[in-house]
Amino acid sequence: MSFEFVFQYPVWFILLCFGLGFIYAFLLYRKGKALAESGKWLVRILFGLRFFSVSFLAFLLFSPLLRFVTRTVEKPVIVILQDNSASLVNGKDSEFYKKNWPTELQKLEESLSENYEVKKYSFSDRLLDSFQLNYLGKETDIAAAYKEINNLYLNRNVGAVIVATDGIYNKGISPLYIRNELKAPVYTIALGDTALKRDLLIQQVNHNQLAYLNNTFPVEVNIDARKLPGKTSVLRVEKNGKLLETRNISITGNSFLKKEEFRFKADESGIQRYRITLSAVDGEFTQANNVRDFFIEVLDSRQKVLILADAPHPDIAAIRFSLQQNENYEVEVMLGSAFAASTKPYSLVILHQLPSRNNPATRILNEIQANNTPTWFIAGQNTGIIALNQAQSILQFGNSRGGFNDAQPRLNKDFSLFTLSEELMATTSGMEPLQVMNSAIKSQPQATVLFNQRIGSVDTQFPLLAFSSSIDKKQAVLAGEGIWRWRLQSFAEKQDHSLFDDFLSRIVQYLCVRTERRNLRIVTSNSFAENESVTFEAEVYNAAYELVNTPDVSLTITNESGKKFPYTFTRTTSAYRLDAGLFEAGEYKYEALTNIAGKQYQAAGRFVVRPVVAELINTTADHNILKTWAERNQGVSLLPAQLATLPELIGKREDVKPVSHSETKLEELIRIEWIFFLLLALLSAEWFLRRRNGTY
């Protein structure tokens, strides 16, 4: 550390400070009769103490600064990424990776630590929070792990990234398309077995997630056989232990692929479990991939959605196309002026610019109100403001001032009626603006706002999209038109409409669900992946049906064998949440209990955990992709036997070197503590000498 004085005034000001100190001390001690008997040396010491004290105080009045310059040397950071997925121990070298490889990795870390700062991580379907080497990962996403490293070390002095993996990825994009934002060389350690194994497996099962009672649904089974010519197997399909169909499979070559197609009838509602098995063949590598379970939810009927419009509009097509991607919805579109049927059969009615100036849609609105049908109003340039204010109790539109505003959505982070994906929440600020009539729009007390309006660069309190918080009357109001732009933007950014479709599906799902008046409500998914945490949300209502979160809520999960897993919910702002963690594949039941004013309430349900078998599909390591990836990023691909040469290879690079950082800090001299004690010492010494010689 070095420092220097910074004085913002001419140097002669310092002489002025000394002059002031001299004059003050001279006037005080020029007639020091009381001290004359003590000798001239005492007078001179006192004179000097007063001179330095006053001069220094005067100098501090000019606010001199002290500039500190701190220099630090940052060692290059070497990041080690270790694959922790199950595919590494599916080969003949499994014992090596379980017993010897951790030791080899530790030696590498110790060797590199002499000259570099080493950071070690493991990954499977994501970058893990702590280093683990148990090979329990159900999927491999190399790109996601490397992207997280990019985010963590973007502004650090990263010397190299070492990735130890077998090159098998079954989730995310290829490593060859990863953006190396760190600009650091990538060294790959090619693990795993590249030999093609003798194996028979179910490569993929294609099926619908939903089916409808008494309808038939298709199932496609892709079978893969490697190096097993002339062998035969039996394909069996079972439902809840009951055999549905069998087929003989004859393998005709070293590389054998076959697709088997089935059609089954959905004869029972609820979540149905199906199992597909291939009988074992002599000599195959593993039988774990001969079995595949899948689940289909059978519904009694589809949700019927009616879209009524004042006139043709691109919004209508965007909403219709999006909802038609979801098999749970049956969508009908009509002009309001041509609709003469009843709205009673529909789970949701979407009114686009209805009521309008030319069509008050009185009959339709009266019928919707009488049947308590969930409704979504979308306002636009033809909307009749007065009629719209009377038809809903969410937003109050003031008199139009003429014209329209381009309003972007601004997310209300306190919105809690339903959840949005993290990706959607991150993109809301950049969504295209909607056209909203130029009027003062106010939210009513029973409204819950999802989006407010951002007009230009100003965040307003005018709501853009709001929902009724009443569970008895589900309503929503979108204050502007142009939602079709959001669908196009979703495609431009992701090359598909999934982001917009998911957003619209969550809105429609919330509006369609008929909420029962229950004192204890549990919200959860009915299906989770094997590597996905099982989560629950709970709401508790008192006798007046007011939302409370004072009583404890417990939950017990029971697996197929009857084993119970007890939990207690954690309180949130107004409700409850539980993360139960990971569960093995299978079917589970749950029961939640709470006690309100001495009365016990319960809620029950079931869910399934889907097996993840991605690591059993491809068991052949891909060292070519690792070699290409390393070469594209100025690195080298090595085998485990060459691991000891890696520190030397990195050490020879001229671009892997320490970086010196300097930090400059300005601080006022008067704020430094030792300055205060110095002045205190000078004045105290003067006072003590004067006191000792009887002048005070």
Order of alpha helices (4+ residues) and beta strands (2+ residues): beta-alpha-alpha-alpha-beta-beta-alpha-beta-alpha-beta-beta-beta-beta-beta-beta-beta-beta-beta-beta-beta-alpha-beta-beta-alpha-beta-alpha-beta-beta-alpha-beta-beta-beta-beta-beta-beta-alpha-alpha-beta-beta-beta-beta-beta-beta-beta-beta-beta-beta-alpha-alpha-beta-alpha-beta-alpha
